[in-house]
Amino acid sequence: MAVKDPTKTYWDWSTAGQDLPEDHYTYLKIKGSFVYQTDFKPTYTWFNGNLSYRYLLGDPVDPTRPTFINRPAGSIDDPTARIFPFKVHIANQPYDTINDYLLQPITAGENGYWTNFDWDLAFRLAEPITGVKYSGSYGFAETWMYWPTTHMVQPKESALQCTDCHAEDGRLDWEALGYPGDPVEWGGRFDQ
């Protein structure tokens, strides 16, 4: 995916506010550090067209593990699910270290983060708007978001062929998808 133009795959909010050289693809003072990628393999997982989970402001997080902002629904046992390509966007986002949930800062406007570069003030301004209590203590935690790959893909003339997946070094991790190996050799998911 992202064959022609790069796409953002990582965003680190914890580096925002520093006086570093700015470049749209690597760092902006108001937003932090980024990683953009081009021409890379998406993440493949089962997807039935729905989400099994989405993070809601105030949901608890475990800062020692990635927090999933959303997760595709589906499994090898779901007859409506298909193997689907996703861009997994990883970020380092602010969270309340006492209450263990993500924080939503006020970024724009008077006293917003982009004006003063003061995280503490930005979280205090957000508290009456979001209804999420801010303890006065914050840190940054990793989050993952699954973006369906519906654009920035190869043109149909360059579509994958059978051997792109069904080969010794094919692009799919069959075991991670729930198969004992390549279904060409082991059989499909609903074979008896």
C-alpha positions as CSV (number, residue, x, y, z in Angstrom):
1,M,0.0,0.0,0.0
2,A,1.0,3.7,-0.2
3,V,2.7,3.0,-3.5
4,K,2.6,6.6,-4.8
5,D,2.3,8.8,-1.7
6,P,3.6,8.0,1.9
7,T,1.1,7.4,4.7
8,K,1.6,8.0,8.4
9,T,2.1,4.8,10.3
10,Y,3.4,6.2,13.6
11,W,2.7,9.4,15.6
12,D,4.5,10.3,18.9
13,W,2.6,13.0,20.8
14,S,5.2,12.9,23.6
15,T,7.8,14.8,21.5
16,A,5.4,17.7,20.7
17,G,6.3,21.2,22.0
18,Q,10.1,20.9,21.4
19,D,12.0,23.4,19.4
20,L,13.3,21.0,16.8
21,P,13.6,21.4,13.0
22,E,10.2,20.9,11.5
23,D,9.3,18.8,8.5
24,H,5.8,17.7,7.6
25,Y,6.9,14.0,7.4
26,T,9.1,13.8,10.6
27,Y,8.2,16.5,13.1
28,L,5.9,19.3,13.8
29,K,6.1,21.2,17.1
30,I,2.3,21.2,17.6
31,K,1.9,17.4,17.0
32,G,5.2,15.7,17.7
33,S,7.2,13.1,15.7
34,F,5.9,10.9,12.8
35,V,6.9,8.0,10.7
36,Y,5.6,7.8,7.1
37,Q,6.0,4.7,4.9
38,T,5.6,3.9,1.3
39,D,5.2,0.7,-0.6
40,F,4.7,-1.6,2.4
41,K,2.8,-4.7,3.2
42,P,-0.4,-4.2,5.1
43,T,-1.4,-6.2,8.2
44,Y,-3.8,-9.0,7.4
45,T,-6.5,-10.2,9.8
46,W,-10.0,-11.7,9.7
47,F,-12.7,-9.0,9.2
48,N,-16.5,-9.4,8.9
49,G,-17.1,-5.7,8.2
50,N,-17.7,-4.8,11.9
51,L,-15.6,-3.7,14.8
52,S,-15.3,-6.0,17.8
53,Y,-14.1,-3.1,20.0
54,R,-13.6,0.6,19.9
55,Y,-12.1,2.8,22.6
56,L,-14.3,5.3,24.3
57,L,-12.9,8.2,26.2
58,G,-12.7,7.2,29.8
59,D,-12.2,3.5,29.1
60,P,-9.3,2.1,31.2
61,V,-5.9,1.5,29.6
62,D,-2.9,-0.6,30.7
63,P,0.1,1.6,29.9
64,T,2.4,-1.4,29.8
65,R,0.6,-2.8,26.7
66,P,-0.8,-1.2,23.6
67,T,-4.3,0.1,23.8
68,F,-6.5,-0.8,20.8
69,I,-8.5,2.2,19.6
70,N,-10.5,-0.2,17.4
71,R,-10.3,-3.8,16.5
72,P,-11.7,-5.6,13.5
73,A,-14.3,-8.3,14.3
74,G,-14.1,-11.7,12.7
75,S,-12.2,-15.0,13.1
76,I,-11.3,-18.1,11.2
77,D,-14.5,-19.6,12.6
78,D,-16.7,-16.7,11.4
79,P,-18.2,-17.7,8.0
80,T,-18.9,-14.0,7.2
81,A,-15.2,-13.0,7.8
82,R,-12.6,-12.7,5.1
83,I,-8.9,-12.0,5.3
84,F,-8.6,-8.3,4.9
85,P,-5.7,-5.8,4.7
86,F,-5.3,-3.1,7.3
87,K,-2.9,-0.3,8.0
88,V,-2.1,-0.4,11.7
89,H,-1.4,3.1,12.9
90,I,0.6,3.2,16.1
91,A,0.7,6.2,18.3
92,N,2.1,7.4,21.6
93,Q,-0.8,9.3,23.2
94,P,-1.3,11.1,26.5
95,Y,-3.0,9.2,29.4
96,D,-3.8,9.9,33.0
97,T,-1.2,8.0,35.1
98,I,-3.5,7.9,38.2
99,N,-6.8,7.1,36.5
100,D,-5.3,5.0,33.7
101,Y,-7.3,6.3,30.8
102,L,-6.4,8.3,27.7
103,L,-6.6,12.1,27.9
104,Q,-8.0,14.4,25.3
105,P,-6.3,17.8,25.4
106,I,-7.7,21.0,24.1
107,T,-5.2,21.8,21.3
108,A,-6.6,24.9,19.5
109,G,-7.7,28.3,20.7
110,E,-6.9,30.4,23.7
111,N,-4.6,28.5,26.1
112,G,-4.9,25.4,24.0
113,Y,-1.8,23.2,23.7
114,W,-0.8,24.7,20.3
115,T,-0.7,28.1,21.9
116,N,1.2,27.5,25.1
117,F,2.6,24.0,24.7
118,D,1.5,23.2,28.2
119,W,0.0,19.7,28.4
120,D,-1.2,20.2,32.0
121,L,-3.2,23.3,31.1
122,A,-4.6,21.6,27.9
123,F,-5.9,18.6,30.0
124,R,-7.4,20.9,32.6
125,L,-9.2,22.9,29.9
126,A,-10.6,19.7,28.5
127,E,-11.9,18.3,31.8
128,P,-15.2,20.3,31.8
129,I,-15.8,19.7,28.1
130,T,-15.1,16.0,28.0
131,G,-16.3,15.1,31.5
132,V,-13.2,13.1,32.0
133,K,-11.5,13.9,35.3
134,Y,-7.8,14.8,35.1
135,S,-5.7,13.8,38.1
136,G,-2.9,16.3,37.4
137,S,-0.5,13.5,36.4
138,Y,0.0,12.4,32.9
139,G,2.3,10.2,30.8
140,F,2.2,8.7,27.3
141,A,1.0,5.2,26.3
142,E,1.1,3.3,23.0
143,T,-2.1,2.9,21.0
144,W,-3.0,0.9,17.9
145,M,-5.7,1.8,15.4
146,Y,-6.7,-0.5,12.5
147,W,-7.4,1.4,9.3
148,P,-9.1,-0.7,6.5
149,T,-7.0,-0.6,3.4
150,T,-9.5,0.9,1.0
151,H,-7.4,3.5,-0.7
152,M,-3.6,4.0,-1.5
153,V,-3.5,0.5,-2.9
154,Q,-2.1,-1.0,-6.0
155,P,-4.0,-0.5,-9.3
156,K,-6.0,-3.5,-10.5
157,E,-3.3,-4.3,-13.0
158,S,-0.9,-4.9,-10.1
159,A,-3.3,-6.9,-8.0
160,L,-1.9,-9.9,-6.0
161,Q,-1.8,-13.3,-7.6
162,C,-2.3,-16.6,-5.9
163,T,1.4,-17.3,-5.4
164,D,1.8,-13.9,-3.6
165,C,0.1,-15.6,-0.6
166,H,0.3,-19.3,-1.3
167,A,4.1,-19.8,-1.6
168,E,6.9,-20.7,0.8
169,D,7.7,-17.1,1.5
170,G,4.1,-15.8,0.9
171,R,2.9,-12.6,2.5
172,L,0.4,-14.2,4.8
173,D,1.2,-15.7,8.2
174,W,-1.2,-18.6,8.0
175,E,-0.6,-19.7,11.6
176,A,-1.4,-16.2,13.0
177,L,-4.7,-16.4,11.0
178,G,-5.5,-19.7,12.7
179,Y,-4.5,-22.3,10.1
180,P,-1.9,-25.0,10.8
181,G,-0.2,-23.9,7.6
182,D,-1.0,-22.8,4.0
183,P,-4.6,-23.9,3.3
184,V,-3.5,-25.1,-0.1
185,E,-1.7,-27.9,1.7
186,W,-3.9,-28.2,4.9
187,G,-7.4,-27.5,3.6
188,G,-9.7,-24.6,4.0
189,R,-11.3,-23.4,7.2
190,F,-14.6,-25.2,6.6
191,D,-13.2,-28.4,5.1
192,Q,-14.4,-31.5,7.0
